[in-house]
Amino acid sequence: MKLHEINHIPERLLETEAENLEALLGKPTLIHLQGRQEPALLITVLMHGNETTGWEAVRVLLKRYCNQQGDLDLPRSLSLFISNVSAAAKGLRRLDNQPDYNRVWPGCSLPYTEEHGLMQQVVDSMVDRGLFASVDMHNNTGLNPHYGCINSLDNRFLHLAAMFSRTVVYFLRPKGVQSMALAEHCPAVTLECGKVGTVYGVEHAVEYLDGCLHLSEHPSHPVAEHDIDIFHTVATVTVLDHVSFGFGECESNICFINELDRLNFRELSVGASFGCVKPGHGIGLEARDENGRDVTAKYFMLDDGELRLRTAVMPSMLTKDHRVIRQDCLCYLMERYS
């Protein structure tokens, strides 16, 4: 899979909805645009094809800097990677025959696919060009606040994330994500822009990206303690493949509480309930820490069929989307980082 790389905005691109990008571009495309300052800001969108806020924000941002003749006058050079256009055409996170595009970047532990080679080409191209910062844009399917994710506690990374939200998540797993690969070369952040389709999500993303374009340098001093809340991801929770699940009253092996995603970013105490498990299926979940170790028994217990927390934690990315849960995970568990 050879990377499609161009140095201009194709005709009609900024009028094209996410589901029509494959018809226009044909494949994942890296676009380099010249600005007044160097090196370039890298923005990646549609790593998951149904997470469209990043693309909507980029369209607004670029139109803001186009003059009447259609020429761009950007404060800083910008490189835009439009990623999984095939999944976007179907309105899906990924197609069944694809790996997750945000798990195949350099440093991942998954068996090699042609998508691994594609992401390596993106990194190689950007390193050759030079990088000011990297911003990877995503949405949540469950109820979550807007927040930034980082893979380094370097002050430059913290400032970049805190520009978007005082809520910042530090994580080292899963591997193979865009921000972790780019963090080897520049300050990098993943933005979680809430649910798809919200006006505020797009507006917030546009103003953040515009702010990044106007940065002359990255602050290196510490972020004031009262300006940031940092949470460390300590476990990834998945539903076991052979275990069925549903929400509310159901006939599945696990019946999660109906308002499960309302637990996101709430500091839950020991004994908090996630739902009920039918007899014979154990806990039905698996939790693995950032080193890949099974820590299910540390965080979950069964109490007369009730699935409860054994340790006080804060969940994030809890969702009720069955497909996302099967393709990715049920949630992440976090602890406040001092």
Phi and psi in degrees as a GROMACS rama.xvg file:
@    title "Ramachandran Plot"
@    xaxis  label "Phi"
@    yaxis  label "Psi"
@TYPE xy
-85.6868  134.606  LYS-2
-66.1271  131.691  LEU-3
-87.55  116.165  HIS-4
-125.808  127.678  GLU-5
-136.745  165.998  ILE-6
-120.414  28.7204  ASN-7
-153.997  165.907  HIS-8
-89.2894  115.492  ILE-9
-60.2326  150.322  PRO-10
-56.659  135.62  GLU-11
74.0291  0.273107  ARG-12
-58.1556  -46.2159  LEU-13
-75.1279  -6.38352  LEU-14
-101.441  2.99627  GLU-15
-96.9063  127.184  THR-16
-72.4595  159.715  GLU-17
-55.5595  -39.6837  ALA-18
-70.0551  -11.6248  GLU-19
-107.386  4.38984  ASN-20
-68.3691  -34.5374  LEU-21
-63.1077  -40.3983  GLU-22
-64.0192  -33.5372  ALA-23
-83.4653  -45.3037  LEU-24
-96.6787  -31.1309  LEU-25
88.0668  -30.7962  GLY-26
-162.647  171.47  LYS-27
-54.9271  137.005  PRO-28
-135.586  134.062  THR-29
-107.135  118.872  LEU-30
-111.036  125.016  ILE-31
-103.495  125.458  HIS-32
-124.107  131.779  LEU-33
-78.993  139.668  GLN-34
-132.098  -176.646  GLY-35
-76.6226  -29.8131  ARG-36
-111.062  150.3  GLN-37
-123.688  158.879  GLU-38
-78.9595  -173.963  PRO-39
-85.4763  150.683  ALA-40
-86.802  126.788  LEU-41
-96.8692  128.605  LEU-42
-120.868  128.65  ILE-43
-115.399  136.819  THR-44
-131.95  157.064  VAL-45
60.0837  33.6865  LEU-46
-59.3589  -34.1589  MET-47
-113.6  124.21  HIS-48
-63.9402  -20.4447  GLY-49
-98.3305  8.06508  ASN-50
-106.851  89.7444  GLU-51
-100.404  -5.50262  THR-52
-58.965  -39.1296  THR-53
-59.4265  -43.882  GLY-54
-66.2005  -41.4822  TRP-55
-61.2195  -40.7433  GLU-56
-66.9172  -41.77  ALA-57
-63.7966  -39.5031  VAL-58
-59.0856  -45.5923  ARG-59
-64.0994  -44.1457  VAL-60
-60.8296  -48.4828  LEU-61
-68.4954  -36.2089  LEU-62
-62.7338  -32.4695  LYS-63
-60.8151  -30.9455  ARG-64
-105.267  10.5666  TYR-65
-92.0626  131.331  CYS-66
-86.0466  -177.96  ASN-67
-63.6141  -23.612  GLN-68
-85.5843  -3.4863  GLN-69
87.8982  6.01674  GLY-70
-84.4132  146.658  ASP-71
-94.2208  141.45  LEU-72
-131.584  81.6862  ASP-73
-87.4524  140.376  LEU-74
-63.0837  -29.3266  PRO-75
-143.112  147.796  ARG-76
-57.6812  147.432  SER-77
-137.057  134.237  LEU-78
-116.096  132.148  SER-79
-120.007  119.893  LEU-80
-103.606  110.062  PHE-81
-93.0339  112.148  ILE-82
-93.0602  -97.9147  SER-83
-85.1206  75.56  ASN-84
-69.58  -25.9263  VAL-85
-66.9368  -44.6044  SER-86
-69.1085  -36.5542  ALA-87
-61.1643  -35.5801  ALA-88
-62.4254  -26.9837  ALA-89
-101.484  -2.36756  LYS-90
68.9552  31.2344  GLY-91
-117.658  156.125  LEU-92
-59.2427  -50.0084  ARG-93
-154.275  159.376  ARG-94
-79.1577  158.179  LEU-95
-61.7149  -29.0671  ASP-96
-92.5375  8.91859  ASN-97
-109.755  150.538  GLN-98
-76.1925  166.952  PRO-99
-67.9666  121.814  ASP-100
-63.9929  -18.813  TYR-101
-103.115  31.2491  ASN-102
-134.619  6.80627  ARG-103
-121.239  20.5216  VAL-104
-81.966  162.328  TRP-105
-49.7891  134.025  PRO-106
102.878  -2.95452  GLY-107
-78.7289  166.582  CYS-108
-111.877  6.90042  SER-109
-83.2142  153.877  LEU-110
-56.7459  145.92  PRO-111
-64.7458  137.115  TYR-112
-132.361  171.599  THR-113
-65.3913  -24.7617  GLU-114
-67.1274  -31.8164  GLU-115
-58.5775  -44.5626  HIS-116
-63.689  -36.9049  GLY-117
-61.2286  -47.5442  LEU-118
-67.8659  -33.4175  MET-119
-63.2107  -38.3299  GLN-120
-63.3291  -38.8674  GLN-121
-61.7248  -46.979  VAL-122
-62.481  -46.1842  VAL-123
-60.6423  -42.6055  ASP-124
-63.6819  -42.8624  SER-125
-71.9395  -36.1531  MET-126
-64.6837  -39.8347  VAL-127
-63.5771  -38.53  ASP-128
-77.0617  -34.1126  ARG-129
106.288  141.912  GLY-130
-129.075  130.275  LEU-131
-89.6869  -47.2622  PHE-132
-164.335  163.461  ALA-133
-128.54  133.561  SER-134
-128.654  116.907  VAL-135
-106.175  125.344  ASP-136
-108.763  129.694  MET-137
-137.112  169.919  HIS-138
-124.641  162.399  ASN-139
-104.084  153.875  ASN-140
-94.0442  -26.4256  THR-141
-95.3291  -177.85  GLY-142
-79.5043  113.116  LEU-143
-142.44  151.315  ASN-144
-73.5364  170.491  PRO-145
-73.7126  134.725  HIS-146
-155.675  163.052  TYR-147
-110.303  147.458  GLY-148
-118.555  139.251  CYS-149
-134.136  161.716  ILE-150
-119.542  8.37418  ASN-151
-143.975  143.508  SER-152
-94.3677  15.7989  LEU-153
-55.4567  138.051  ASP-154
-57.6954  -32.259  ASN-155
-63.7473  -39.022  ARG-156
-68.242  -41.77  PHE-157
-63.0896  -41.6782  LEU-158
-64.1623  -41.9857  HIS-159
-61.4903  -40.445  LEU-160
-73.1195  -41.0379  ALA-161
-68.4375  -19.6734  ALA-162
-61.5449  -28.3445  MET-163
-91.3588  -42.1068  PHE-164
-160.515  149.129  SER-165
-72.29  -16.1148  ARG-166
-88.9316  117.954  THR-167
-129.236  133.328  VAL-168
-110.955  126.178  VAL-169
-103.589  124.922  TYR-170
-143.49  153.148  PHE-171
-120.25  -2.57123  LEU-172
-144.423  136.249  ARG-173
-76.8551  156.6  PRO-174
-81.86  169.506  LYS-175
76.9592  16.8175  GLY-176
-89.8524  157.29  VAL-177
-58.5366  -47.1929  GLN-178
-63.4352  -34.416  SER-179
-70.5954  -38.6739  MET-180
-66.4607  -42.0545  ALA-181
-77.3922  -22.2804  LEU-182
-62.7033  -17.2243  ALA-183
-70.135  -15.4999  GLU-184
-125.116  -17.2796  HIS-185
-169.686  165.819  CYS-186
-58.3946  132.988  PRO-187
-137.847  145.206  ALA-188
-145.183  148.002  VAL-189
-106.844  129.655  THR-190
-100.748  130.727  LEU-191
-106.628  108.454  GLU-192
-101.292  32.1457  CYS-193
71.829  -160.499  GLY-194
-77.6677  151.169  LYS-195
-62.9242  144.611  VAL-196
92.9146  0.979126  GLY-197
-92.5312  134.515  THR-198
-62.349  -41.6807  VAL-199
-62.5886  -36.2832  TYR-200
-58.5046  -44.8624  GLY-201
-67.9336  -47.2526  VAL-202
-59.2149  -44.9635  GLU-203
-62.3966  -43.3116  HIS-204
-65.0549  -40.9898  ALA-205
-60.8885  -48.3138  VAL-206
-65.9401  -34.7236  GLU-207
-65.1472  -50.167  TYR-208
-61.1363  -39.4618  LEU-209
-62.0157  -41.6558  ASP-210
-61.2733  -39.5414  GLY-211
-63.5505  -39.6777  CYS-212
-64.0423  -26.4772  LEU-213
-94.0871  -4.64376  HIS-214
-67.5939  134.89  LEU-215
-93.3145  -25.9985  SER-216
-159.776  168.215  GLU-217
-95.6916  126.073  HIS-218
-59.813  140.587  PRO-219
-108.933  -6.59835  SER-220
-79.574  159.336  HIS-221
-63.2029  148.959  PRO-222
-74.4855  136.501  VAL-223
-58.1507  136.407  ALA-224
-57.0433  -35.4005  GLU-225
-78.3482  -2.78223  HIS-226
-102.016  1.66944  ASP-227
-150.922  141.418  ILE-228
-120.484  116.846  ASP-229
-107.235  132.394  ILE-230
-123.089  139.418  PHE-231
-106.182  124.889  HIS-232
-73.3748  120.992  THR-233
-109.086  -14.0226  VAL-234
-160.573  148.367  ALA-235
-109.587  128.865  THR-236
-110.337  127.401  VAL-237
-124.219  156.183  THR-238
-88.2235  132.335  VAL-239
-58.9159  143.149  LEU-240
-56.8096  -37.282  ASP-241
-86.6969  0.247952  HIS-242
-101.299  125.055  VAL-243
-83.867  157.015  SER-244
-149.729  155.469  PHE-245
-153.212  -168.581  GLY-246
-131.919  142.464  PHE-247
72.7143  -151.088  GLY-248
-75.5483  121.492  GLU-249
-152.887  174.094  CYS-250
-101.623  7.15986  GLU-251
-77.1237  168.883  SER-252
-63.0089  -40.2168  ASN-253
-117.486  130.516  ILE-254
-112.417  96.1236  CYS-255
-69.6683  156.098  PHE-256
-61.5791  148.7  ILE-257
-64.6436  -33.5499  ASN-258
-101.532  41.4448  GLU-259
-56.8081  -41.8392  LEU-260
-71.3311  -10.3496  ASP-261
-74.4085  -7.60166  ARG-262
-82.7227  -9.25585  LEU-263
-59.4975  134.95  ASN-264
58.2103  31.3185  PHE-265
-113.235  130.01  ARG-266
-76.9078  103.196  GLU-267
-90.3673  144.501  LEU-268
-90.7595  167.265  SER-269
-56.7913  134.178  VAL-270
96.0847  -7.52976  GLY-271
-58.9761  136.72  ALA-272
-93.6203  137.12  SER-273
-101.914  -14.1516  PHE-274
145.667  -157.456  GLY-275
-124.614  149.772  CYS-276
-120.92  130.987  VAL-277
-66.4371  148.849  LYS-278
-58.2588  144.501  PRO-279
94.655  1.82885  GLY-280
-119.198  11.0123  HIS-281
57.9487  -144.352  GLY-282
-76.5771  -30.01  ILE-283
81.8543  -5.66192  GLY-284
-119.312  164.866  LEU-285
-134.994  131.028  GLU-286
-117.245  129.744  ALA-287
-125.201  137.893  ARG-288
-80.6492  -176.278  ASP-289
-71.5195  -6.76909  GLU-290
-102.178  5.93237  ASN-291
85.1162  5.3224  GLY-292
-80.2603  144.956  ARG-293
-73.6695  114.921  ASP-294
-122.754  26.7574  VAL-295
-55.5354  -46.9487  THR-296
-67.5992  -21.3667  ALA-297
-72.2609  -32.5424  LYS-298
-109.268  -20.1882  TYR-299
-130.307  152.021  PHE-300
-148.425  159.156  MET-301
-103.949  130.775  LEU-302
-125.64  93.1047  ASP-303
55.6761  45.3389  ASP-304
87.273  -9.16874  GLY-305
-91.042  129.272  GLU-306
-84.9716  110.936  LEU-307
-125.847  159.298  ARG-308
-77.4458  135.638  LEU-309
-93.6014  -18.7994  ARG-310
-131.606  141.769  THR-311
-70.6452  122.772  ALA-312
-147.003  174.808  VAL-313
-121.167  119.694  MET-314
-83.7847  155.554  PRO-315
-139.23  157.151  SER-316
61.9704  19.1586  MET-317
-58.3084  134.011  LEU-318
-139.491  159.61  THR-319
-108.038  11.8234  LYS-320
-84.8621  108.845  ASP-321
-58.1422  -42.9373  HIS-322
-64.6436  -42.8531  ARG-323
-64.6904  -40.4563  VAL-324
-61.1166  -42.5413  ILE-325
-72.0787  -38.1114  ARG-326
-79.535  -25.5119  GLN-327
-126.638  -88.1812  ASP-328
-163.043  169.622  CYS-329
-76.7731  -43.8254  LEU-330
-173.146  176.989  CYS-331
-116.026  149.401  TYR-332
-109.194  136.284  LEU-333
-130.22  156.167  MET-334
-125.644  147.426  GLU-335
-63.6666  133.898  ARG-336
-98.194  124.285  TYR-337
